[in-house]
Amino acid sequence: MTRDGPSNVLFVVMDTVRKDHLSAYGYEKPTTPNLAAFAEEATVYDHAVAPAPWTLPVHASMFTGEYPSEHGATQENPYLEDATTLAESLSAGGYETACYSSNAWITPYTHLTDGFDDQDNFFQIMPGDVLSGPLADAWKAMNDNDRLRSVANRLVQLGNKVHERFASEGGGDTKTPAVVDSTMDFISDADGPFFSFINLMDAHLPYHPPEEFQQEFAPRIDTTKVCQNSKEYNCGARDISDGEWEDIKGLYDAEIKHIDDQLGRLFGWLKSRGVWDDTMVIVCADHGELHGEHDLYGHEFCIYDPLVNVPLMVKHPDLEAGARDDETTVELTDLYHTVLDSAGVSAAAGGTEVEPTRSLLREEYRQFEGGDYGFVEYHRPVVELRQLEGKAAEAGIELEKESRFYSRMRAARRPDAKYIRNQFIPDEAYRIDADPGEETNVAGSDDAAVVETEAVLSEFEEFVGGEWSDVDDEDVLDDMGGEAKDRLRDLGYLG
């Protein structure tokens, strides 16, 4: 495969950033002036759909071009196994590759970093290069051995305690400058075309924005006083007033402004180095966040649009600069095909072959049956359930087993309609063109758009395997190593 275009690729994921909090998408607060400027050089998409509402399966989909049920990296099996990644294909095609992130899921342990020449997840005590290559397999084996697991747990628990202290002092979410610094160092040292992937975690709970940005969006708010644990709210153990929600949103906006500030620094540096014009730039979120909508907090237990209709902006000479696409459905899985298409690189052995109708750069993009639809899958939320159950038990609350908390979910979404299949609760459907807040459930109606969307979802479910199989929560958590568990505690997934 050969193709003329930018030699380099910069792929930016703003973790947990919802589209309607970006001034680049019309938000009234100036959260993203640098991205607004970037949008003038890029195509901005209104209907980008994430394949899941949380990090691991979304990144696995972006790195393989497959849906979660195909690649299998979910909380029911929290590893990307036996897959050929985007980075592996680009590396085989002559690219220098690097991944920098502070996300607990993007590590050699889960295999999401397979194929990257360099990677760091900036864990304060256990840096990513400690758990790379054969050491990642050794660490997994150590944690999966009953006799050795306690030793590994004690080592990481020490690091976790130090991390918690940093977070309580407002330092837990300030790794983005280090991510940007490492990215600039990598690009400076690159001898050939580069693929640089970064995940920026500031907008993920807990919110402890740098003082400069907190003063702009959330002055005089004590970050230790507002609810920073979504499970406490979701299980009913804690109420959040309207005023507290406004404080939480202010802190969230401050975190987004910090991301934007650092992206402005990175983009400016690329321009000063003369490599900006020869670099394809993708900016998206892997998922969003709920702040009380549908009586939920965080990004668990649902697949509503604030979580799965994500921001996406792409700069490439084959795409119109300053354009706003408010008609085309884009799936984040398509970014895999788009990057390889731009690079002129074929998939490495075992990888998903590049499909031109899945590349944003092609005139025939989405010109296939069902191209108007994006699909979402949410497997059994094992880790979140454990935390939720713990918070509920502390408050003397008994959770209903056949509820959304225990339910697997799938959805089909097109620009005007959405249908959600729930495992334990009634299905949901929304005319999102007229009801963007998804407030009126029209499942079971004779609305043509809803009927068509449900039918397409049924076809998708048949394609990925139909009914969900049972999974034992204890088996999943027991198989997950101590290092992974402690990192998830940093993010509030485990108590």
Legacy VTK file of the C-alpha trace (Angstrom):
# vtk DataFile Version 3.0
C-alpha trace
ASCII
DATASET POLYDATA
POINTS 495 float
0.000 0.000 0.000
1.334 3.439 -0.896
-0.262 6.806 -0.329
0.873 10.415 -0.504
0.244 12.411 2.647
1.796 13.491 5.920
4.642 11.257 7.031
3.950 11.530 10.760
0.991 10.779 13.040
0.112 12.408 16.367
-2.847 10.673 18.022
-4.241 12.445 21.101
-6.878 10.994 23.412
-8.388 13.339 25.994
-9.553 10.795 28.520
-13.081 11.275 29.934
-13.740 14.546 28.062
-17.339 15.105 26.982
-18.028 16.955 23.780
-20.382 19.594 25.171
-17.722 20.939 27.562
-15.409 22.012 24.736
-15.585 25.583 23.507
-14.463 24.114 20.191
-17.941 22.536 20.094
-19.784 25.665 21.194
-19.501 25.442 24.986
-20.051 28.906 26.437
-17.027 28.708 28.765
-13.540 29.169 27.263
-12.270 25.694 28.119
-10.461 24.950 24.852
-9.145 28.018 23.015
-6.221 26.065 21.581
-8.472 23.317 20.291
-10.788 25.957 18.853
-7.799 27.259 16.895
-6.868 23.696 15.930
-10.423 23.176 14.663
-9.778 25.854 12.056
-7.152 23.521 10.560
-9.127 20.296 10.991
-12.456 18.671 10.227
-14.672 18.527 13.310
-17.122 15.625 13.617
-20.422 15.835 15.487
-21.376 12.160 15.378
-18.278 10.271 16.499
-19.237 7.115 18.402
-17.034 5.332 20.928
-17.379 1.524 20.904
-17.647 1.427 24.714
-17.976 3.893 27.603
-14.554 3.283 29.156
-10.863 3.173 28.385
-9.728 -0.414 27.868
-12.116 -1.627 25.145
-12.096 1.755 23.371
-8.313 1.872 23.066
-8.226 -1.788 22.068
-10.721 -0.976 19.291
-8.714 2.036 18.102
-5.569 -0.116 18.100
-7.101 -3.104 16.255
-10.045 -1.795 14.207
-12.280 -4.347 15.940
-15.334 -4.105 18.177
-14.995 -5.127 21.844
-16.688 -8.481 21.269
-14.118 -9.184 18.566
-10.892 -8.181 20.319
-12.121 -9.385 23.720
-10.454 -6.752 25.914
-13.176 -6.007 28.457
-13.496 -6.169 32.223
-14.502 -9.773 31.783
-11.018 -10.331 30.320
-8.922 -7.188 30.953
-6.150 -7.933 28.457
-5.715 -7.424 24.724
-4.441 -10.845 23.760
-3.469 -12.458 20.448
-3.961 -9.194 18.544
-1.801 -7.278 16.097
-1.929 -3.608 17.045
-1.780 -0.400 15.065
1.624 0.342 16.595
2.938 -3.076 15.567
1.848 -2.504 11.970
3.341 0.993 11.833
6.557 -0.207 13.440
6.821 -2.975 10.842
6.211 -0.292 8.202
9.245 1.736 9.284
7.679 4.089 11.824
9.192 5.004 15.147
6.453 4.619 17.731
5.847 5.883 21.270
2.984 5.881 23.763
2.849 8.182 26.783
-0.041 8.116 29.228
-0.925 8.142 32.904
-3.902 5.825 32.448
-3.849 2.649 34.537
-5.186 0.554 31.669
-2.636 1.591 29.023
0.325 -0.510 30.121
2.329 -3.525 28.970
0.339 -5.473 31.550
-2.849 -5.185 29.470
-0.890 -5.378 26.176
-2.344 -2.105 24.934
1.225 -0.838 24.520
2.332 -3.764 22.358
4.225 -2.495 19.331
5.389 0.813 20.772
9.151 1.305 20.691
8.926 3.485 23.781
6.186 3.855 26.390
5.651 5.253 29.844
2.499 5.466 31.924
4.043 7.815 34.514
3.010 5.786 37.516
4.856 7.587 40.240
6.401 4.584 41.962
6.260 1.857 39.320
7.139 3.551 35.989
6.030 1.924 32.807
9.459 0.806 31.641
9.658 -1.480 34.688
6.712 -3.444 33.315
7.649 -3.796 29.673
8.531 -6.698 27.419
9.273 -9.989 29.199
8.961 -8.264 32.576
5.285 -7.585 31.875
4.680 -11.308 31.374
6.728 -12.119 34.457
4.771 -9.610 36.519
1.472 -11.071 35.318
2.651 -14.587 36.165
3.780 -13.410 39.591
0.424 -11.825 40.324
-1.470 -14.870 39.074
0.446 -17.144 41.425
-1.240 -17.431 44.821
2.018 -17.735 46.749
3.822 -14.862 45.025
0.901 -12.453 44.666
1.116 -11.145 48.226
4.751 -10.093 47.682
3.839 -8.174 44.539
0.837 -6.616 46.269
2.948 -5.279 49.128
5.409 -3.681 46.698
2.702 -1.858 44.791
0.664 -0.951 47.867
3.626 1.107 49.023
3.591 2.975 45.730
-0.157 3.361 45.901
0.020 5.029 49.325
2.540 7.554 48.050
0.385 8.210 44.992
-2.683 8.782 47.176
-0.765 11.321 49.196
0.250 13.166 46.027
-3.349 13.109 44.777
-4.733 14.481 48.033
-2.321 17.373 47.690
-3.586 18.104 44.183
-0.708 16.433 42.349
-2.376 13.261 41.203
-3.589 14.549 37.852
-0.657 16.706 36.820
1.272 14.204 34.698
0.172 15.817 31.434
3.190 18.162 31.236
5.468 15.138 31.599
3.526 13.320 28.867
3.981 16.312 26.559
7.666 16.663 27.460
8.306 12.988 26.688
6.436 13.317 23.399
8.597 16.259 22.359
11.767 14.384 23.336
10.666 11.365 21.324
9.863 13.427 18.240
13.150 15.320 18.540
15.086 12.049 18.542
13.061 10.352 15.788
15.138 9.575 12.688
12.205 8.641 10.484
8.445 9.029 10.375
6.853 8.827 13.808
3.626 7.627 15.384
3.110 9.327 18.731
0.136 8.307 20.859
-0.763 10.160 24.050
-3.583 9.824 26.564
-4.195 12.820 28.838
-5.967 11.941 32.093
-6.716 15.284 33.767
-10.489 15.173 33.239
-10.821 11.776 34.918
-11.926 11.678 38.542
-10.610 12.763 40.979
-10.460 16.424 39.941
-7.486 18.327 41.343
-6.748 20.968 38.679
-3.654 23.165 38.817
-4.301 26.380 40.708
-4.098 28.578 37.611
-7.051 26.836 35.974
-9.024 26.253 39.136
-8.976 29.980 39.792
-10.517 30.572 36.379
-13.309 27.994 36.569
-13.710 26.923 40.185
-12.330 29.562 42.559
-12.559 28.987 46.303
-13.681 25.365 45.865
-12.063 22.849 48.201
-11.466 19.772 46.037
-11.520 17.542 49.114
-15.053 18.646 50.057
-16.934 17.876 46.841
-17.910 14.306 45.962
-14.983 12.749 44.118
-16.212 9.148 44.303
-18.903 8.381 41.752
-19.833 5.078 43.397
-20.975 6.824 46.580
-23.526 8.781 44.561
-24.528 5.983 42.187
-25.373 3.532 44.974
-27.407 6.152 46.866
-25.005 6.573 49.780
-24.480 10.285 49.090
-26.604 13.069 47.676
-25.190 15.867 45.550
-26.940 19.230 45.545
-27.297 21.439 42.488
-24.651 23.747 43.928
-22.204 20.899 44.433
-22.786 19.719 40.864
-21.846 23.194 39.668
-18.662 23.023 41.735
-17.833 19.600 40.299
-18.405 20.842 36.749
-16.209 23.853 37.452
-13.358 21.591 38.522
-13.956 19.414 35.464
-13.783 22.458 33.187
-10.547 23.530 34.858
-9.044 20.118 34.141
-10.087 20.382 30.491
-8.485 23.833 30.258
-5.263 22.317 31.584
-5.359 19.696 28.813
-6.001 22.409 26.238
-3.125 24.501 27.562
-0.696 21.599 27.232
-1.948 20.693 23.763
-1.378 24.305 22.758
2.189 23.968 24.019
2.713 20.755 22.046
1.122 22.069 18.852
3.156 25.285 19.041
6.351 23.305 19.494
5.570 21.102 16.479
5.047 24.211 14.377
8.300 25.745 15.595
10.140 22.552 14.660
8.712 22.635 11.138
7.006 19.223 11.393
3.398 20.349 11.895
2.497 20.388 8.206
3.935 16.901 7.739
1.950 15.479 10.663
-1.542 14.052 10.673
-3.150 15.054 13.982
-6.105 13.251 15.564
-7.724 14.607 18.730
-10.594 12.721 20.340
-11.944 11.462 23.649
-12.220 7.789 24.453
-15.443 8.451 26.370
-17.169 11.228 28.263
-18.595 11.653 31.754
-21.976 12.036 33.443
-22.571 14.711 36.077
-25.967 13.742 37.425
-27.762 13.138 34.145
-29.945 10.029 34.412
-29.087 10.081 38.133
-25.586 8.809 37.380
-22.078 10.091 38.005
-18.973 9.023 36.110
-18.885 6.722 33.103
-20.319 3.474 34.371
-23.592 1.541 34.166
-24.937 3.160 30.989
-24.170 4.058 27.395
-25.908 7.421 27.061
-24.612 10.002 24.605
-22.546 12.120 27.045
-20.365 9.000 27.320
-20.322 7.585 23.800
-20.900 10.537 21.446
-17.371 11.886 21.734
-15.418 14.821 20.304
-13.270 14.102 17.253
-11.109 16.478 15.221
-8.730 15.377 12.468
-6.125 17.457 10.621
-5.053 16.029 7.280
-4.650 17.606 3.827
-7.272 15.230 2.406
-9.829 16.642 4.860
-11.335 20.108 4.661
-9.794 22.552 7.129
-12.311 24.373 9.281
-15.152 22.061 8.248
-17.889 20.832 10.575
-19.395 17.460 9.674
-22.806 17.198 11.335
-24.136 14.367 9.187
-21.623 11.516 9.031
-21.454 8.774 11.637
-17.838 8.082 12.578
-16.767 5.146 14.719
-13.549 5.413 16.695
-12.690 1.958 15.344
-12.323 3.680 11.962
-9.294 5.624 13.203
-7.247 2.430 12.929
-7.987 2.268 9.191
-7.543 6.011 8.759
-4.055 6.074 10.282
-2.784 3.104 8.301
-4.330 4.556 5.130
-2.630 7.900 5.697
0.702 6.223 6.418
0.452 3.955 3.398
1.169 0.966 5.639
-0.498 -2.426 5.415
-1.546 -4.336 8.495
1.185 -6.551 9.905
0.643 -10.306 10.024
-2.524 -11.099 11.956
-3.769 -7.525 11.902
-7.083 -6.224 10.563
-6.683 -5.367 6.905
-7.213 -1.734 5.954
-10.716 -1.138 4.651
-10.980 1.974 2.437
-14.644 2.488 3.372
-13.486 2.791 6.969
-10.894 5.492 6.246
-11.942 9.093 6.831
-9.625 10.083 3.989
-11.556 8.267 1.272
-14.485 9.482 -0.801
-16.127 6.102 -0.239
-15.961 6.477 3.554
-18.904 4.684 5.242
-20.312 3.713 1.857
-21.389 0.295 3.030
-24.649 -1.204 4.287
-25.180 0.072 7.826
-22.700 2.919 7.358
-25.068 5.356 9.056
-24.743 3.465 12.344
-22.211 3.344 15.147
-22.219 0.487 17.654
-21.491 0.432 21.374
-20.863 -2.499 23.706
-20.677 -2.525 27.478
-19.735 -5.852 29.005
-20.263 -6.816 32.650
-18.702 -3.895 34.661
-16.905 -6.171 37.115
-14.477 -3.698 38.679
-17.018 -0.896 39.069
-19.492 -3.353 40.573
-17.064 -4.371 43.297
-16.541 -0.731 44.276
-20.266 0.055 44.046
-21.202 -2.928 46.169
-18.638 -1.931 48.783
-19.975 1.628 49.046
-23.542 0.331 49.195
-22.700 -2.152 51.929
-21.029 0.549 54.024
-24.243 2.576 53.817
-26.520 -0.383 54.515
-27.952 -0.292 50.999
-28.883 -3.447 49.116
-28.474 -3.205 45.349
-31.068 -4.742 43.063
-29.344 -7.549 41.158
-31.444 -7.182 38.034
-30.623 -3.516 37.588
-28.498 -1.407 35.270
-25.553 -1.884 37.620
-25.308 -5.563 36.677
-26.487 -5.230 33.109
-24.504 -5.700 29.954
-25.561 -3.274 27.237
-25.333 -2.737 23.493
-26.488 0.119 21.305
-26.840 1.177 17.704
-26.709 4.908 17.058
-27.251 7.031 13.975
-27.500 10.846 13.839
-31.238 10.889 14.500
-31.936 7.779 16.574
-30.480 5.364 19.106
-31.548 1.978 20.452
-30.070 0.478 23.647
-30.393 -3.214 24.456
-30.086 -3.858 28.197
-29.572 -7.260 29.742
-31.575 -6.875 32.964
-33.689 -3.745 32.485
-36.087 -2.702 29.714
-34.625 -1.601 26.399
-34.330 2.107 25.670
-34.703 4.091 22.470
-34.379 7.803 21.774
-34.937 10.191 18.900
-31.732 12.023 19.607
-32.370 14.602 16.901
-35.391 15.885 18.842
-34.367 14.610 22.286
-30.575 14.996 22.619
-30.786 14.580 26.394
-32.269 11.091 25.951
-35.090 11.896 28.347
-38.063 10.231 26.591
-37.780 6.490 26.062
-39.625 5.566 22.877
-38.686 1.873 22.760
-41.611 -0.146 21.473
-43.043 2.746 19.483
-43.735 2.606 15.764
-41.297 5.437 15.055
-39.628 4.393 11.804
-36.131 5.550 12.787
-36.340 3.643 16.075
-37.658 0.490 14.416
-34.889 0.586 11.811
-32.203 1.193 14.441
-33.395 -1.717 16.593
-33.339 -3.992 13.542
-29.769 -2.968 12.709
-28.728 -3.532 16.326
-30.144 -7.045 16.138
-28.041 -7.679 13.031
-24.953 -6.371 14.812
-25.644 -8.599 17.818
-25.880 -11.605 15.542
-22.564 -10.561 13.951
-20.690 -10.321 17.257
-22.189 -13.411 18.807
-25.705 -12.822 19.995
-26.417 -13.392 23.670
-23.886 -12.611 26.352
-22.251 -15.533 28.136
-22.141 -15.711 31.917
-19.058 -14.501 33.768
-18.013 -14.971 37.374
-16.988 -11.634 38.893
-14.719 -13.291 41.426
-12.790 -15.089 38.698
-12.174 -11.825 36.859
-10.906 -9.966 39.907
-8.888 -12.917 41.187
-7.131 -13.208 37.836
-6.298 -9.502 37.796
-2.847 -8.889 39.265
-2.093 -6.689 42.246
-0.333 -4.048 40.135
-3.419 -3.582 37.988
-5.726 -3.481 41.008
-3.663 -0.807 42.729
-3.595 1.364 39.655
-7.350 1.066 39.400
-7.650 2.210 43.001
-5.850 5.395 41.954
-8.721 6.079 39.566
-11.463 5.178 42.023
-12.456 1.908 40.366
-11.601 -0.170 43.438
-11.998 0.607 47.125
LINES 1 496
495 0 1 2 3 4 5 6 7 8 9 10 11 12 13 14 15 16 17 18 19 20 21 22 23 24 25 26 27 28 29 30 31 32 33 34 35 36 37 38 39 40 41 42 43 44 45 46 47 48 49 50 51 52 53 54 55 56 57 58 59 60 61 62 63 64 65 66 67 68 69 70 71 72 73 74 75 76 77 78 79 80 81 82 83 84 85 86 87 88 89 90 91 92 93 94 95 96 97 98 99 100 101 102 103 104 105 106 107 108 109 110 111 112 113 114 115 116 117 118 119 120 121 122 123 124 125 126 127 128 129 130 131 132 133 134 135 136 137 138 139 140 141 142 143 144 145 146 147 148 149 150 151 152 153 154 155 156 157 158 159 160 161 162 163 164 165 166 167 168 169 170 171 172 173 174 175 176 177 178 179 180 181 182 183 184 185 186 187 188 189 190 191 192 193 194 195 196 197 198 199 200 201 202 203 204 205 206 207 208 209 210 211 212 213 214 215 216 217 218 219 220 221 222 223 224 225 226 227 228 229 230 231 232 233 234 235 236 237 238 239 240 241 242 243 244 245 246 247 248 249 250 251 252 253 254 255 256 257 258 259 260 261 262 263 264 265 266 267 268 269 270 271 272 273 274 275 276 277 278 279 280 281 282 283 284 285 286 287 288 289 290 291 292 293 294 295 296 297 298 299 300 301 302 303 304 305 306 307 308 309 310 311 312 313 314 315 316 317 318 319 320 321 322 323 324 325 326 327 328 329 330 331 332 333 334 335 336 337 338 339 340 341 342 343 344 345 346 347 348 349 350 351 352 353 354 355 356 357 358 359 360 361 362 363 364 365 366 367 368 369 370 371 372 373 374 375 376 377 378 379 380 381 382 383 384 385 386 387 388 389 390 391 392 393 394 395 396 397 398 399 400 401 402 403 404 405 406 407 408 409 410 411 412 413 414 415 416 417 418 419 420 421 422 423 424 425 426 427 428 429 430 431 432 433 434 435 436 437 438 439 440 441 442 443 444 445 446 447 448 449 450 451 452 453 454 455 456 457 458 459 460 461 462 463 464 465 466 467 468 469 470 471 472 473 474 475 476 477 478 479 480 481 482 483 484 485 486 487 488 489 490 491 492 493 494
